[in-house]
Amino acid sequence: MPVIGLRDIRIVAAMSRVVVRPAEVADEKFLWEMLFEASYSHEQGRVSPDELRGVPSLAHYVQGWGAPGDLGMIAVEGDSPRGAAWLRLFTGDNAAYGHVDDDTPELAIGVVPGMRGAGLGMVLMHNLLESARSRYPAVSLSVRQENPARRLYERLGFVEVPALSHTNPAGSTSVTMVLRFG
C-alpha cells in the first residue's frame, strides 16, 4: 500500500474545494492573468498581464473572449478563480503558435502559482477536452520543450507534430502537439 504524505493530503484538501465551470465573457480578465502565467511573460520582463494586450501573437488567445467557437473551463475555489483551460479556433493569417489546421482549435492553460502540482491542470484539461470532443475533430497546443506540463499532455494522448517546432519569444524551442478525437 502506498504511503500518503503530507503533500498528498494538502492536494486532496485543496482539490476538494475546487469547482470547475464553463468560462464566460466576464472571465476575460482572469484569462489574461492565466495567459501571462502560461506564456512565461514574467520571464520576458513583462510585469503585468495587461502588457500582453500589446503582443499580437499572444493577445489573440484572449482578446474579445466569448466569440463563436470559444470554449473554456475555469477552476474556482470559493469566489477565487484558480486556473483556466481554454481553446480558440485560429485560421489563415490569424494562425497561432500551435496551429495544425483551420479546423483544429488551439488550447491554452494556466494555473495560479500556489495551485500548481496539485492536479488542477489535469482536472481542467479533462473537463475542457470532454466538452471539445463533440465540437472539434482535434485540439492542438504549443508547449516549451522543457516544460514539465508536456508530460501531462502526453498522458492525455497529445502527440508531437515534429515538423511544427519553432523558436518561441523566450528564445527556447516549443513544440506543437495534437490530440485527435475518435
C-alpha positions as CSV (number, residue, x, y, z in Angstrom):
1,M,0.0,0.0,0.0
2,P,1.4,3.4,-1.0
3,V,2.3,5.8,1.8
4,I,0.3,9.0,1.7
5,G,2.4,12.0,2.6
6,L,1.5,15.5,3.9
7,R,1.8,16.9,0.4
8,D,-0.8,14.4,-0.9
9,I,-3.2,15.3,1.9
10,R,-2.8,19.0,1.1
11,I,-3.5,18.3,-2.6
12,V,-6.7,16.3,-1.8
13,A,-7.9,19.0,0.6
14,A,-7.2,21.8,-1.9
15,M,-8.9,19.9,-4.8
16,S,-12.0,19.1,-2.7
17,R,-12.8,22.8,-2.5
18,V,-12.4,23.4,-6.3
19,V,-15.4,23.6,-8.7
20,V,-14.9,23.7,-12.4
21,R,-17.4,25.7,-14.5
22,P,-17.6,26.9,-18.1
23,A,-15.8,30.1,-18.9
24,E,-17.9,33.2,-19.5
25,V,-17.4,36.5,-21.2
26,A,-16.9,38.0,-17.7
27,D,-13.8,35.7,-17.2
28,E,-11.7,37.6,-19.8
29,K,-9.7,39.5,-17.2
30,F,-8.8,36.2,-15.5
31,L,-7.9,34.6,-18.8
32,W,-5.4,37.4,-19.4
33,E,-3.8,36.6,-16.0
34,M,-3.6,32.9,-16.9
35,L,-2.2,33.7,-20.3
36,F,0.5,35.7,-18.5
37,E,1.4,32.6,-16.5
38,A,1.1,30.2,-19.4
39,S,3.3,32.3,-21.7
40,Y,6.1,32.8,-19.2
41,S,5.8,36.5,-19.9
42,H,7.1,37.2,-16.4
43,E,10.4,35.7,-17.6
44,Q,10.5,38.1,-20.6
45,G,10.4,41.2,-18.4
46,R,6.7,42.0,-18.7
47,V,5.4,43.0,-15.3
48,S,1.6,42.6,-15.8
49,P,-0.9,40.6,-17.8
50,D,-2.1,43.9,-19.3
51,E,1.1,44.3,-21.2
52,L,0.2,41.1,-23.2
53,R,-2.5,43.2,-24.9
54,G,0.3,44.8,-26.9
55,V,1.7,41.5,-28.1
56,P,-0.5,40.4,-31.0
57,S,0.9,36.9,-31.2
58,L,-0.3,36.3,-27.6
59,A,-3.2,38.7,-27.3
60,H,-5.3,36.8,-29.8
61,Y,-5.6,33.9,-27.4
62,V,-7.8,36.1,-25.1
63,Q,-8.8,39.3,-26.8
64,G,-12.6,39.5,-27.2
65,W,-13.2,36.3,-25.3
66,G,-16.6,34.8,-25.9
67,A,-16.5,34.8,-29.7
68,P,-18.3,32.0,-31.5
69,G,-16.3,28.8,-31.1
70,D,-14.5,29.9,-27.9
71,L,-14.6,27.2,-25.2
72,G,-13.1,27.3,-21.8
73,M,-13.2,26.0,-18.2
74,I,-12.5,27.9,-15.0
75,A,-11.5,26.3,-11.7
76,V,-12.8,28.2,-8.8
77,E,-12.2,27.8,-5.1
78,G,-14.8,29.8,-3.2
79,D,-15.0,33.1,-5.0
80,S,-11.4,32.9,-6.3
81,P,-10.5,31.6,-9.7
82,R,-7.5,29.3,-9.5
83,G,-6.9,28.1,-13.1
84,A,-8.3,28.1,-16.6
85,A,-8.1,26.0,-19.7
86,W,-9.5,27.4,-22.9
87,L,-9.4,26.9,-26.6
88,R,-9.9,29.1,-29.6
89,L,-10.0,28.4,-33.3
90,F,-7.4,30.2,-35.3
91,T,-7.5,30.3,-39.1
92,G,-5.4,31.6,-42.0
93,D,-3.4,34.7,-41.3
94,N,-4.5,34.6,-37.7
95,A,-2.8,31.3,-37.0
96,A,-1.3,30.8,-33.5
97,Y,1.8,29.1,-32.3
98,G,0.3,25.6,-32.2
99,H,-1.7,25.9,-35.4
100,V,-2.2,22.5,-37.1
101,D,-5.1,23.3,-39.5
102,D,-8.1,25.6,-39.8
103,D,-10.4,23.0,-38.2
104,T,-8.4,22.4,-35.0
105,P,-8.6,24.9,-32.1
106,E,-5.6,25.6,-30.0
107,L,-5.6,25.1,-26.3
108,A,-4.1,27.3,-23.6
109,I,-3.9,26.6,-19.9
110,G,-2.8,28.4,-16.8
111,V,-2.9,27.7,-13.1
112,V,-2.2,30.2,-10.3
113,P,1.3,29.6,-8.9
114,G,0.1,28.4,-5.5
115,M,-2.1,25.6,-7.1
116,R,0.5,24.1,-9.4
117,G,1.3,20.5,-8.9
118,A,-2.0,19.8,-7.2
119,G,-3.7,18.1,-10.2
120,L,-5.7,21.2,-11.1
121,G,-4.3,21.2,-14.6
122,M,-5.4,17.6,-15.2
123,V,-8.9,18.4,-13.9
124,L,-9.2,21.4,-16.2
125,M,-7.9,19.5,-19.2
126,H,-10.3,16.6,-18.7
127,N,-13.3,18.9,-18.5
128,L,-12.3,21.0,-21.5
129,L,-11.4,18.1,-23.7
130,E,-14.6,16.3,-22.8
131,S,-16.5,19.4,-24.0
132,A,-14.4,19.8,-27.1
133,R,-14.8,16.2,-28.2
134,S,-18.3,16.8,-29.6
135,R,-17.4,20.1,-31.3
136,Y,-14.0,19.6,-32.9
137,P,-12.0,16.7,-34.6
138,A,-8.9,17.5,-32.6
139,V,-7.2,20.0,-30.3
140,S,-3.7,21.4,-30.6
141,L,-1.3,23.3,-28.3
142,S,2.2,24.7,-28.2
143,V,4.5,23.9,-25.3
144,R,8.1,24.6,-24.5
145,Q,10.1,21.5,-25.0
146,E,11.4,21.6,-21.4
147,N,8.0,22.5,-19.7
148,P,7.0,19.8,-17.2
149,A,3.4,20.2,-18.3
150,R,4.4,18.4,-21.5
151,R,4.2,15.1,-19.6
152,L,0.6,15.9,-18.7
153,Y,-0.3,16.5,-22.3
154,E,1.4,13.2,-23.3
155,R,-0.6,11.3,-20.6
156,L,-3.8,12.8,-22.1
157,G,-2.9,11.5,-25.5
158,F,-1.3,14.5,-27.2
159,V,1.4,13.7,-29.7
160,E,4.1,15.9,-31.1
161,V,3.9,17.2,-34.6
162,P,7.6,17.1,-35.5
163,A,7.5,19.5,-38.4
164,L,5.9,22.2,-36.4
165,S,8.5,23.0,-33.7
166,H,9.6,26.7,-33.5
167,T,11.6,29.1,-31.5
168,N,9.4,30.9,-29.0
169,P,9.6,34.5,-27.9
170,A,11.8,33.5,-24.9
171,G,14.3,32.0,-27.3
172,S,13.8,28.4,-26.5
173,T,12.2,25.7,-28.5
174,S,8.4,25.0,-28.4
175,V,6.7,22.0,-30.0
176,T,3.2,21.7,-31.3
177,M,1.2,18.8,-30.0
178,V,-2.2,17.5,-31.2
179,L,-4.9,15.3,-29.7
180,R,-7.2,13.8,-32.3
181,F,-10.6,12.6,-31.1
182,G,-12.1,9.4,-32.4
